Amino acid sequence: MGIDRAGLAVFLRGRRELLQPEDVGLPRGPRRRTAGLRREEVAALCHMSADYYTRLERERGPQPSEQMIASIAQGLHLSLDERDHLFRLAGHQPPPRGAGSEHISPGLLRIFDRLADTPAEIVTEVGETLRQTAPGIALVGDAMRYTGPARSRGYRWFTDPAARALYVPEDHAHMSRTYAAGLRALVTMRGPGSRAAHLADLLLARSEEFRSLWEVHEVGIHLDEVKRYQHPEVGRLELNCQTLVDPHQAHRLMVYTAAPGTESYEKLQVLTVIGAQSLAPSGAAHSEDRS
């Protein structure tokens, strides 16, 4: 399957020109004359340089990799059908759909983009963080930096002692039961060849605590709606967690809030400021950004 450079360029330009800044959580700014987004804005959303993206729209440069096309599809807020079309134009077979997909739906992304001042994250069904707001990173750390099985928060919970440091000790036992029970239900739902089954096999080999919980065969154990944190900078926090589920992609948008007037509410405002101050500049060049 070869790349259709002309088709790819036309499709990218068309999708870029249809998007408005507010569609992707960007300020419009004064005197805006561009139809849709600017190339440099799309490049920043796709985590590549403006020069690399511009070459694609001008039918130049090397064939983009599958990883690059996936990043572009997400940055342009493409639907699954549009994502698959983009992959084929670039000369690649589209990734599979369903629970294992990491392509976030445009609707879920639009909601997420409007939560810049709130701790929020989008996670897969096995607890892999796909997106975090800056306040979300200030609350629990950068969960997108992990690779391999450690991307799963449940895996980290049983294999990395640091994963528990943020939560009050009296909640640890219930959280362990919740993670084990949730993974048990997922393995039954998805089958022996699933990501959930692979994680369960790894944890059975690495964690005695997980093995003991797995043998009990518990399901239906859930985390409390109010989560209690012991944050290294602001101290004790009690936050409500509201969840919005995308049933087609099995992704969850999790939003953390505190009751107004409480001490946790004031501390959450401090974390929002910390998140804004530590937010790194976007638009770093992608590793493929060369020609």
GUDREN-46659 format. One record per residue (C-alpha): z, y, x. Coordinates in nm, 3 decimals. Layout:
N
      up   north    east
       Z       Y       X
...
END
This chain:
291
      up   north    east
   0.000   0.000   0.000
  -0.118   0.320   0.168
   0.006   0.675   0.128
  -0.180   0.903  -0.115
  -0.131   1.231   0.070
  -0.318   1.447  -0.181
  -0.142   1.291  -0.480
   0.196   1.317  -0.307
   0.142   1.685  -0.226
   0.035   1.773  -0.581
   0.327   1.582  -0.734
   0.584   1.746  -0.505
   0.451   2.095  -0.572
   0.445   2.032  -0.945
   0.802   1.904  -0.960
   0.931   2.185  -0.736
   0.769   2.453  -0.951
   0.920   2.308  -1.270
   1.277   2.330  -1.138
   1.479   2.650  -1.170
   1.774   2.735  -0.941
   2.024   2.690  -1.223
   1.887   2.339  -1.283
   2.021   2.228  -0.944
   2.336   2.440  -0.921
   2.186   2.724  -0.714
   2.220   3.100  -0.785
   1.904   3.268  -0.907
   1.952   3.592  -0.714
   1.774   3.925  -0.770
   1.399   3.985  -0.751
   1.304   3.622  -0.765
   0.926   3.590  -0.785
   0.878   3.222  -0.695
   0.770   2.989  -0.975
   1.046   2.730  -0.964
   1.232   2.651  -0.644
   1.135   2.768  -0.298
   1.036   2.505  -0.043
   1.341   2.580   0.171
   1.567   2.529  -0.132
   1.415   2.188  -0.204
   1.440   2.096   0.165
   1.811   2.179   0.163
   1.866   1.971  -0.150
   1.684   1.680   0.018
   1.872   1.717   0.350
   1.566   1.791   0.562
   1.412   2.095   0.727
   1.181   2.329   0.539
   0.910   2.261   0.796
   0.913   1.886   0.730
   0.903   1.932   0.354
   0.627   2.192   0.379
   0.409   1.951   0.577
   0.436   1.697   0.296
   0.317   1.953   0.042
   0.028   2.038   0.274
  -0.081   1.674   0.320
   0.033   1.662   0.682
   0.286   1.481   0.898
   0.382   1.113   0.930
   0.430   0.882   0.635
   0.783   0.942   0.503
   1.019   0.646   0.508
   1.173   0.488   0.200
   1.503   0.659   0.285
   1.329   0.996   0.299
   1.149   0.942  -0.031
   1.476   0.839  -0.197
   1.634   1.163  -0.072
   1.343   1.369  -0.205
   1.358   1.193  -0.543
   1.726   1.275  -0.571
   1.687   1.632  -0.448
   1.414   1.701  -0.705
   1.627   1.546  -0.983
   1.356   1.295  -1.070
   1.388   1.042  -1.349
   1.355   0.674  -1.261
   0.991   0.669  -1.372
   0.918   0.976  -1.160
   1.107   0.827  -0.866
   0.902   0.508  -0.884
   0.580   0.714  -0.900
   0.688   0.912  -0.593
   0.754   0.591  -0.396
   0.409   0.457  -0.480
   0.239   0.784  -0.383
   0.418   0.764  -0.048
   0.293   0.407   0.004
   0.619   0.222  -0.070
   0.738  -0.026  -0.328
   0.994   0.137  -0.561
   1.355   0.017  -0.525
   1.497  -0.207  -0.798
   1.658  -0.049  -1.101
   1.985  -0.139  -1.264
   2.346  -0.162  -1.155
   2.263  -0.179  -0.785
   2.054   0.139  -0.785
   2.193   0.448  -0.614
   1.948   0.690  -0.775
   2.156   0.927  -0.988
   2.007   1.023  -1.325
   1.896   1.388  -1.366
   2.136   1.437  -1.658
   2.438   1.326  -1.459
   2.329   1.542  -1.165
   2.293   1.848  -1.389
   2.652   1.809  -1.503
   2.773   1.747  -1.148
   2.592   2.057  -1.018
   2.797   2.273  -1.256
   3.129   2.147  -1.121
   3.122   2.324  -0.785
   3.474   2.466  -0.830
   3.631   2.137  -0.946
   3.716   1.813  -0.764
   3.451   1.571  -0.885
   3.250   1.275  -0.757
   2.982   1.031  -0.865
   3.052   0.668  -0.776
   2.881   0.332  -0.821
   3.040   0.047  -1.012
   3.184  -0.095  -0.688
   3.337   0.241  -0.594
   3.079   0.377  -0.349
   3.080   0.757  -0.355
   2.730   0.901  -0.392
   2.821   1.269  -0.443
   3.132   1.483  -0.397
   3.200   1.847  -0.469
   3.362   2.054  -0.194
   3.700   2.057  -0.377
   3.664   1.680  -0.416
   3.631   1.644  -0.040
   3.932   1.872   0.007
   4.129   1.646  -0.229
   4.051   1.297  -0.097
   3.841   1.350   0.217
   3.472   1.286   0.276
   3.414   0.951   0.108
   3.040   0.968   0.174
   3.082   0.922   0.549
   3.147   0.548   0.528
   2.890   0.279   0.593
   2.868  -0.091   0.510
   3.133  -0.251   0.287
   3.375   0.032   0.372
   3.172   0.251   0.135
   3.362   0.079  -0.146
   3.701   0.237  -0.214
   3.835  -0.099  -0.330
   3.733  -0.258  -0.001
   3.899   0.023   0.194
   4.212  -0.011  -0.017
   4.272  -0.366   0.105
   4.142  -0.331   0.463
   4.230   0.021   0.580
   4.597   0.133   0.562
   4.484   0.497   0.577
   4.320   0.455   0.235
   4.665   0.437   0.075
   4.822   0.734   0.252
   4.703   0.983  -0.012
   4.872   0.806  -0.302
   5.244   0.788  -0.381
   5.386   0.453  -0.262
   5.532   0.356  -0.601
   5.177   0.339  -0.744
   5.032   0.114  -0.472
   5.110  -0.221  -0.634
   4.948  -0.126  -0.966
   4.643   0.016  -0.788
   4.602  -0.309  -0.595
   4.608  -0.507  -0.921
   4.354  -0.265  -1.072
   4.106  -0.298  -0.786
   4.132  -0.678  -0.778
   4.099  -0.709  -1.157
   3.803  -0.470  -1.167
   3.619  -0.661  -0.897
   3.694  -0.991  -1.071
   3.531  -0.862  -1.392
   3.229  -0.728  -1.200
   3.169  -1.057  -1.018
   3.169  -1.241  -1.350
   2.932  -0.982  -1.503
   2.687  -0.950  -1.212
   2.686  -1.302  -1.072
   2.726  -1.474  -0.734
   2.448  -1.285  -0.556
   2.571  -0.938  -0.647
   2.724  -0.665  -0.431
   3.051  -0.723  -0.614
   3.050  -1.091  -0.516
   2.973  -1.003  -0.155
   3.268  -0.762  -0.144
   3.496  -1.023  -0.299
   3.396  -1.279  -0.034
   3.465  -1.028   0.244
   3.805  -0.936   0.101
   3.905  -1.300   0.050
   3.843  -1.350   0.421
   4.022  -1.034   0.536
   4.313  -0.956   0.303
   4.605  -1.182   0.217
   4.716  -0.938  -0.054
   4.372  -0.951  -0.216
   4.369  -1.333  -0.201
   4.702  -1.354  -0.382
   4.587  -1.114  -0.653
   4.249  -1.287  -0.686
   4.417  -1.620  -0.757
   4.594  -1.469  -1.061
   4.257  -1.403  -1.231
   4.370  -1.076  -1.391
   4.115  -0.859  -1.573
   4.152  -0.549  -1.786
   4.401  -0.374  -1.558
   4.323  -0.003  -1.545
   4.434   0.293  -1.339
   4.655   0.543  -1.517
   4.479   0.853  -1.649
   4.723   1.065  -1.447
   4.682   1.003  -1.075
   4.959   1.097  -0.836
   4.866   1.217  -0.488
   5.066   1.306  -0.181
   4.827   1.551  -0.017
   4.880   1.636   0.353
   4.824   2.010   0.296
   4.954   2.094  -0.051
   5.199   1.810  -0.117
   5.252   1.628  -0.447
   4.977   1.654  -0.711
   4.948   1.502  -1.056
   4.589   1.512  -1.180
   4.411   1.386  -1.486
   4.089   1.193  -1.424
   3.816   1.215  -1.687
   3.520   0.981  -1.649
   3.164   1.003  -1.779
   2.965   0.679  -1.751
   2.588   0.642  -1.715
   2.533   0.298  -1.872
   2.181   0.257  -1.736
   2.270   0.310  -1.369
   2.636   0.199  -1.390
   2.739   0.526  -1.226
   3.055   0.718  -1.311
   3.113   1.092  -1.288
   3.484   1.141  -1.223
   3.638   1.486  -1.271
   3.993   1.570  -1.164
   4.190   1.842  -1.344
   4.549   1.960  -1.377
   4.732   2.097  -1.681
   4.732   2.481  -1.673
   5.066   2.636  -1.585
   5.186   2.339  -1.381
   5.261   2.328  -1.010
   4.973   2.084  -0.967
   4.738   2.338  -1.126
   4.834   2.602  -0.869
   4.795   2.355  -0.583
   4.454   2.252  -0.713
   4.344   2.617  -0.691
   4.451   2.616  -0.327
   4.245   2.303  -0.264
   3.944   2.469  -0.425
   3.972   2.754  -0.176
   4.011   2.506   0.110
   3.701   2.322  -0.006
   3.497   2.643  -0.022
   3.605   2.746   0.327
   3.527   2.410   0.485
   3.190   2.355   0.315
   2.937   2.293   0.592
   2.601   2.476   0.586
   2.335   2.272   0.408
   1.980   2.199   0.509
   2.038   2.012   0.834
   1.725   1.854   0.976
   1.668   1.493   0.883
   1.624   1.238   1.162
   1.258   1.197   1.063
   1.197   1.570   1.091
   0.948   1.573   1.369
   0.576   1.535   1.423
END
